[in-house]
Amino acid sequence: MASQIMTLVGVLLGALTSFVAASMAERARFRRTLATRWDERKLDTYIEYISCVKEEVRSARRARAEWGRGDDNSEALQEMEAAENKRSVLFEGLLLLSDDAAAEAAHVVNQRVWDVLECTRDPESFSSDVHRERRNAAIHALNTLHKAARSDLTIASERSET
């Protein structure tokens, strides 16, 4: 009878061990799947936001150039304003998904873009040099956001030189 109890305890212990191991493996797989899904969403959000900012700065540059040549820049200004509205919406999604460093970098990007828009909306108050400096500052802020986004997504930032 004692050997039967020992066998039963062994079977129960084996079943319990198997259940715990399977549960832990399933939980780990679920966490990896969830992390991957959020990383994909983060990447898409970063790409959309950064692309929109670049579109906005390009439209501002075009509007400023057309104004400088004496051409009608109303179409470029409309494109710039539409991109600004889109950027504002995309920024909210970026804040929800990004880490603190990327969110802070995006705040700086917003400020630099607003500086560019200010020069573009009121070209008589700002020289072309100021507009160019502000565009360059926006590009520098975007580069900082790229680094923060790569860090958030745990993408290696080292690049091989060939």
C-alpha positions in Angstrom: 0.0 0.0 0.0 2.9 2.4 0.8 4.4 1.8 -2.6 1.1 2.7 -4.3 0.8 5.9 -2.3 4.4 6.8 -3.2 3.6 6.1 -6.9 0.4 8.3 -6.6 2.4 11.1 -5.0 5.0 10.8 -7.7 2.4 11.0 -10.4 0.7 14.0 -8.8 4.0 15.8 -8.3 4.9 15.1 -11.9 1.6 16.4 -13.1 1.8 19.5 -11.0 5.4 20.2 -12.2 4.3 19.8 -15.8 1.3 22.1 -15.3 3.5 24.8 -13.6 6.1 24.6 -16.4 3.5 24.7 -19.2 1.8 27.7 -17.5 5.0 29.6 -17.1 6.0 28.9 -20.8 2.5 30.1 -22.0 2.7 33.2 -19.9 6.2 34.0 -21.3 5.0 33.4 -24.8 2.0 35.7 -24.2 4.2 38.5 -22.9 6.5 38.2 -25.9 3.6 38.4 -28.2 2.1 41.4 -26.4 5.5 43.2 -26.4 6.0 42.5 -30.1 2.5 43.8 -30.9 3.1 47.1 -29.0 6.5 47.5 -30.5 5.0 47.3 -34.0 2.4 49.8 -33.1 5.1 52.1 -31.6 7.2 51.9 -34.7 4.2 52.8 -36.9 3.4 55.7 -34.7 7.0 57.0 -34.7 7.1 56.7 -38.5 3.8 58.5 -39.0 4.6 61.3 -36.7 8.1 61.9 -38.1 6.9 61.7 -41.7 4.2 64.2 -40.9 6.7 66.6 -39.3 9.0 66.3 -42.4 6.0 67.0 -44.7 5.1 70.1 -42.6 8.6 71.5 -42.7 8.9 70.8 -46.5 5.6 72.7 -47.0 6.8 75.6 -44.9 10.1 75.7 -46.8 8.1 75.7 -50.1 5.8 78.4 -48.9 8.7 80.6 -47.8 10.5 80.1 -51.1 7.4 81.0 -53.1 6.8 84.1 -51.0 10.4 85.1 -51.6 10.0 84.8 -55.3 6.7 86.8 -55.2 4.7 83.7 -56.1 1.3 82.7 -54.6 2.1 80.5 -51.7 -1.4 79.9 -50.5 -1.4 76.2 -51.6 1.8 75.5 -49.7 0.5 77.3 -46.6 -2.7 75.2 -46.8 -0.6 72.0 -47.0 1.5 73.2 -44.1 -1.6 73.9 -42.0 -3.1 70.5 -42.9 0.1 68.8 -41.9 0.1 70.8 -38.6 -3.4 69.5 -37.8 -2.4 66.0 -38.6 0.9 66.3 -36.6 -1.1 67.4 -33.5 -3.3 64.3 -33.6 -0.4 62.0 -34.3 1.5 63.5 -31.3 -1.2 62.3 -28.9 -0.7 58.7 -30.0 3.1 59.1 -29.7 2.7 60.3 -26.1 0.5 57.3 -25.3 3.0 54.7 -26.7 6.5 56.2 -26.2 8.8 56.2 -23.2 9.6 59.4 -21.4 12.8 60.2 -23.3 11.0 59.9 -26.7 8.0 61.9 -25.5 10.4 64.7 -24.3 12.2 64.7 -27.6 8.8 64.9 -29.4 7.9 67.9 -27.3 11.1 69.6 -28.5 10.3 68.7 -32.1 6.9 70.4 -31.7 8.4 73.6 -30.4 11.0 73.7 -33.2 8.3 73.1 -35.8 6.1 75.9 -34.3 9.1 78.2 -34.6 9.4 77.3 -38.3 5.6 77.9 -38.8 5.9 81.3 -37.1 8.5 82.4 -39.6 6.5 81.0 -42.5 3.2 82.6 -41.4 4.8 86.0 -40.9 7.6 86.1 -43.5 8.0 89.9 -43.3 9.1 89.7 -39.7 11.8 87.1 -40.1 14.7 86.9 -42.4 15.5 83.9 -44.6 18.5 83.2 -42.4 16.3 83.0 -39.3 13.9 80.7 -41.2 16.8 78.4 -42.3 18.2 78.3 -38.7 14.8 77.3 -37.4 14.4 74.6 -40.0 17.8 73.3 -39.1 16.9 73.3 -35.4 13.8 71.3 -36.3 15.9 68.8 -38.2 18.3 68.5 -35.3 15.3 67.9 -32.9 14.0 65.2 -35.3 17.4 63.5 -35.2 17.3 63.5 -31.4 13.8 62.0 -31.6 15.1 59.3 -34.0 17.7 58.3 -31.4 15.1 58.3 -28.6 12.7 56.2 -30.7 15.5 53.7 -31.5 16.3 53.4 -27.8 12.6 53.0 -26.9 12.3 50.2 -29.5 15.6 48.7 -28.4 17.1 49.0 -31.8 20.9 49.2 -31.8 22.0 52.7 -32.8 25.6 51.6 -33.8 26.1 51.6 -37.5 28.8 49.8 -39.2 31.1 51.8 -41.4 32.1 50.3 -44.7 
